[in-house]
Amino acid sequence: MDIPVWQRCLGFLIYLFPWSDAIPFGLGFDGMFNQIPLLRLLTLPALPFVALELIPWGLGGLLLFFVLLFAVVRNANVPYFIRFNTLQALLIDIVLIGLNFAIGAVLTPVLPGSLLISTLNSAVVLAVLAIWIFATVECIRGREPDLPGISPAVRMQLY
């Protein structure tokens, strides 16, 4: 079955949501975006999602999360390709929220400014960047991005 172009575009644009949540991992004095300034250009497509974080108490990202979950993923009238990519992006975002809590609330007070925290932050940025690039290429080709561990969970939820 051939996926229409508009579905392919929406499919990869939704992966900007987890990418926008990975951007803070690369900020800071020793962050990836300061070490490799060209990476800052890759943050530009995610700026609309980053702007949602300006809403007080983080309600912008939470609101967008629930809108995507209930209006897109749980809506049977939305094409499967869009629902699949949206739920996969939301699951990646949940993992990022957990990592943000673990690194920020658990490791940073114990090891402030350590090489371990910088390495973990860089690994998170690189992992989400790789997922974003892979998902973009696969969506443009009209195929579901098959991420190990995440895609089977998404398929179980959608069937």
C-alpha positions in Angstrom: 0.0 0.0 0.0 1.4 3.4 -1.0 1.4 6.1 1.7 0.3 9.5 0.5 2.8 12.3 0.6 0.9 14.3 3.2 1.0 11.3 5.6 4.7 10.9 5.0 5.4 14.5 5.9 3.2 14.5 9.0 4.8 11.2 10.0 8.3 12.6 10.2 7.3 16.0 11.6 5.9 14.4 14.7 9.4 13.2 15.6 10.3 16.8 16.2 8.4 16.5 19.5 10.9 14.1 21.2 13.8 16.0 19.5 12.6 19.2 21.1 12.7 17.5 24.5 16.3 16.2 23.8 17.6 19.7 23.1 18.1 20.7 26.8 20.4 17.7 27.2 22.8 19.3 24.7 22.8 22.7 26.3 25.1 24.0 29.0 28.7 24.9 29.2 29.9 21.5 28.1 26.9 20.5 26.0 27.0 19.0 22.5 25.6 22.2 21.0 28.5 24.2 22.3 31.1 21.6 21.4 29.8 21.2 17.8 28.1 24.5 16.9 26.8 23.2 13.5 24.4 20.9 15.5 22.6 24.1 16.6 21.2 24.3 13.0 19.4 21.0 13.6 17.5 22.5 16.5 15.7 25.0 14.2 13.0 22.7 13.0 12.0 21.9 16.6 11.6 25.6 17.6 7.7 25.5 17.5 7.7 22.6 20.0 10.4 24.4 22.1 8.1 27.5 22.2 5.4 25.4 23.8 7.7 24.9 26.8 7.5 28.6 27.4 4.0 28.1 28.8 4.3 28.2 32.6 4.8 25.0 34.6 5.5 22.9 31.5 1.8 22.8 30.6 2.5 23.4 26.9 4.3 20.1 26.4 1.8 18.2 28.6 -1.1 19.7 26.7 0.4 18.8 23.4 1.1 15.3 24.7 -2.5 14.7 25.6 -3.8 16.2 22.4 -1.6 13.9 20.3 -2.6 10.9 22.5 -6.3 11.4 22.5 -6.9 13.3 19.2 -4.5 11.3 17.0 -3.5 8.0 18.5 -6.9 7.0 20.0 -8.8 8.3 16.9 -9.6 5.4 14.5 -10.4 7.9 11.7 -6.7 9.0 11.6 -4.6 6.9 9.2 -2.6 4.1 10.7 0.7 5.5 9.5 0.1 8.8 11.4 -1.1 7.0 14.5 1.9 4.6 14.5 4.5 7.4 14.2 2.7 9.6 16.7 2.6 6.9 19.4 6.2 6.0 18.7 7.2 9.6 19.1 5.2 9.8 22.3 6.9 6.7 23.8 10.3 8.1 22.9 9.2 11.3 24.7 8.2 9.4 27.8 11.7 7.8 27.9 13.3 11.2 27.6 11.2 12.6 30.4 12.3 9.6 32.6 16.0 10.2 31.6 15.6 13.9 32.3 14.3 13.1 35.8 17.0 10.5 36.5 19.9 12.7 35.3 18.6 15.9 36.8 17.2 14.8 40.1 19.3 11.8 40.9 22.7 12.1 39.3 23.3 15.8 39.2 23.0 16.4 43.0 25.4 13.5 43.6 27.9 14.2 40.8 27.6 17.9 39.9 29.5 18.8 36.7 31.0 15.4 36.3 32.2 13.7 33.1 29.6 11.0 33.6 26.7 13.5 33.4 28.2 15.2 30.3 28.7 11.8 28.7 25.1 10.7 29.4 23.7 14.0 28.1 25.7 13.7 24.9 24.6 10.1 24.5 21.0 11.1 24.8 21.3 13.9 22.3 23.1 11.6 19.8 20.6 8.8 20.3 17.5 11.0 19.7 19.2 12.7 16.8 19.9 9.3 15.2 16.3 8.3 15.9 15.0 11.5 14.3 17.2 11.1 11.2 16.2 7.4 10.8 12.5 8.1 11.3 12.6 11.0 8.8 14.3 8.9 6.1 11.9 5.9 6.7 8.8 8.2 6.7 9.9 9.9 3.5 10.3 6.4 1.9 6.8 5.5 3.1 7.9 2.9 5.6 7.3 2.6 9.3 10.4 3.3 11.3 11.1 0.1 13.1 12.8 0.9 16.4 13.8 -2.1 18.5 11.7 -2.3 21.7 9.5 0.6 20.8 7.8 -0.4 17.6 6.5 -3.8 18.9 5.0 -2.0 21.8 3.4 0.5 19.5 1.9 -2.2 17.3 0.5 -4.0 20.3 -1.2 -0.7 21.4 -2.7 0.0 18.0 -4.0 -3.4 17.2 
